[in-house]
Amino acid sequence: MSGLFAGLQLQARGFAVDVYERVDSELSGRGAGIVAQPVVPKTMRALGIDTADLGVEMTTRKILDAEGRVVVEAHCPQTLTAWERLYRILRDAFPVAHYHRGIGLKSFEQTGRSVIVHFTDGRSMEADLLVGADGIRSTVRQQLLPDLNPLYAGYVAWRSLLPEQAIPPAIHRELFEHMTFCLPPGEQFLGYPVAGPDNDLRPGHRRYNVVWYRPAEESTELQRLLTDDSGVTHSLSIPPPLIRKEHIAKMRAAAERLVAPQFRAIARLMDEPVLQPIYDLETPRMAFGRVAIIGDAAFVARPHVGAGVSKACEDVSVLADAVASHDVEPALMKFEAQRLPVGRRIIERARHLGAYLQATQTDEERAHAGRYSTAQAVIAETALVDFLEA
């Protein structure tokens, strides 16, 4: 996502840009729900991209107690979209001839006047600027900062995208058109509507994005969750087909005990969920001569802020403006000076919002947990970036 935003923004300012994607197949079908913060459609419109059908328009948030009663409700208009919906719009806007699939970065070196990039297919190329937009497992970042690794936050998210037509009518009436939460002690279950397969926004053809945050101690429960039936323990995450059926069964059984009846019905439909361990990643630098890292390659914030895509989008806007008016190296230093403090604020905010979900907590984290675990705080703070304007 950040790579396509970078390509489009730099191209719009007159640069010749090529995007290299290490995955060979198209990325449709990946990811889950996204809250489209206002900067995202604003940036897209500035690039001449139509945002009329970006996602599902939602106006209301509510929180249910364990019996299914509404305990807090708030008016909060937002556009809710899916990763693949936004990706497809950006992908279609970028020139096909300059988007290269199945080619990963192997290594690079800088000459002082350029960057020489070596690819996994044996080819090399020379460029004025290399932008590492390659996510939490960034190859660019690993070469620049080999000792910087994601830090496990102490909890996981069970995620699922459910077909709208699979949701029982009574449950659909209560949940589907809203962002709805349930807050078992030390946990958070939420759901909201997003586009359906092939970016379908027609009623009855959309999907329901489900996320359930649950504590999992790193050395015990997390290791069990990341171990497949063959005994292999995966790092960072586990492919959904390899999640052991017993773990899915335990998750569903916990839902029967802990969440509102409406969400119990939703959990029963989660046949092939995604397990997402939650991580923090905070880079000390974003500029390295003629190389920059952006988006999740630089900062991975817990999802509660809902700033992943908007952060990447604004990284790119600042980067593109800087290189359009300065030589590359001073431009990247200017970019870093503006975006490092913002990335740090987002990471800090996300840690505060998620502290009450952690399996273990420091004294400071317990203080934040007490403040941000209430129904009023969850409904007023989740997936909003107003704090960046303060």
Disulfide bonds with the S-S distance in Angstrom:
none
